[in-house]
Amino acid sequence: MNWEVIIPLIVFLVIIFFIGIWSSRKGAQVEEGGFLKDYFLGGRELGGFVLAMTMVATYGSASSFLGGPGTAYTMGFGWVLLAMTQVVTGYFVLMILGKKFAIMARKYDALTLVDFLKARYNSAPVVILSAAAIIIFLFSAMAAQWIGGARLVESLTGMSYNTALFIFAVSVLVYVTIGGFRAVAVTDAVQGGVMVVGTLVLLVGVIVAGGGVPNIMGDLINENPNLVTPFGPDGGLSKAYVSSFWILVGVGVVGLPQIAVRSMSYKNSRSMHRALIIGTVVTGIIMLNMHLIGVFARPILPGIDVGDKVIPLISMEVLPAWLAGIVLAAPMAAIMSTVDSLLILVSSTVVKDVYLNYIKPDASIKAIKRASFGVTAVLGVIVYILALNPPDLLIFLNLFAFGGLEAAFIWPIVLGLYWRHANKFGAIASMVVGIGSYIAIHYYNEANGNLFGVHTVTVPVVLSLIAFIVFSLLMKQKAYDFEGIGKGEVA
């Protein structure tokens, strides 16, 4: 066991743990009636830097730091090009949702995305469908993060996968269960900084070890010229597929509950505008660096069989052991920050949107606290069990979850904000068609290749839009009152 690598990671985990404890103590100072707002939304107090970093850290997950570079190692520069469509994600989300979403969330006192949908559509089926979609698809996303964390620990320590998985799960569960959203947001800010520095150091180390960029490019061309084209080593990255990927990691990200909820958690408009700039710059640095590292690692360490191990293996190859330990805190930070965000989101869905709405609306604060802590812990245990049998490339498990959530939520959110005639019938139809067609096309593509040559999410997003518009117009309700919404300043 290489303690020079492991000790910096242990120090990092200890720091994160104490941040969680500090956040929990700060949260304990809020009024009893504010517990839910603080635990699930951080009291709507996020400043621009913390908002930007929590969005980046939540979105930049095991896929970005392990699965993405692992796929770039296999697919070459085509995957780097594809990955860079994510650069404007944070900017796009805050521009589309931004001020109007935050104002409406405050108007309805909405603490979760489902709260907003419940108030906007006044429909129990919308709430139940939303909660079910979040729980089902986010279990896949959380399992991907658990797997990524375990593989990182496994690569560094030589422990068995199951032992590494247990250690990672316990580390995350402790501070998320204790601290809630505030702990998640504050630790995300720390972890985001670690990510940026770590990716820069590792990229420089890989370039130096490879003899410079021209030498690395020459090695890639000698192995397979297609590795330096947009189409992948076997031409599998078609123009249609790469273009449609923008829906999954660009436009569609508006529909991801874990990202959307951050658009209702910031302090004021200045915070949002600052987050637009910081988030875009940081995302660009992280995505470009990590995927370039994945491609550049191929000539230096050929023959890696599990792509998710590329980053830990190349880090230990090209950097001194102590520095590799510090740098590998970056993927650990990315994984932990996404896990904690997803955990708190699913916990809020179960407690706030199901338990308080339909099971025990008159629950005491003490009972709500118990339920919140308990549900978060139980969810973590369930995901741990699901992660015991991992796939080879976890990025595709994560992207499956992303696509399902986007197909379910993008139009109920966006048209609910901006279209006067959007109603519960359109929302229900859109969610049913989106989720149903996404799952059906996913299994079709698994057996027959991509339908129309585009990413799985493309057709369901189009079908769910059509369903929303048609059913909203066929089943007209009283026009929604938009008066005053979006014209004011976020408090």
Secondary structure, DSSP 8 states (H G I E B T S, - for coil): --HHHHHHHHHHHHHHHHHHHHHHHHHHTS-GGGHHHHHHHGGG-B-HHHHHHHHHHHHS-HIIIIIHHHHHHHHTHHHHHHHGGGTTHHHHHHHHTHHHHHHHHHHTT--SHHHHHHHHH--HHHHHHHHHHHHHHHHHHHHHHHHHHHHHHHHHH---HHHHHHHHHHHHHHHHHHHHHHHHHHHHHHHHHHHHHHHHHHHHHHHHHTTSHHHHHHHHHHH-GGGGSTT-TTS-S-HHHHHHHHHHHTGGGGG-HHHHGGGGSBSSHHHHHHHHHHHHHHHHHHHHHHHHHHHHHHHHSTT-SSGGGHHHHHHHHHS-HHHHHHHTHHHHHHHHHHHHHHHHHHHHIIIIIIIIIII-TT--HHHHHHHHHHHHHHHHHHHHHHTTS--S-HHHHHHHHHHHHHHHHHHHHHHHHH-TT--HHHHHHHHHHHHHHHHHHHHHHHHH--GGGS-TTHHHHHHHHHHHHHHHHHT--S----TTTTTS---
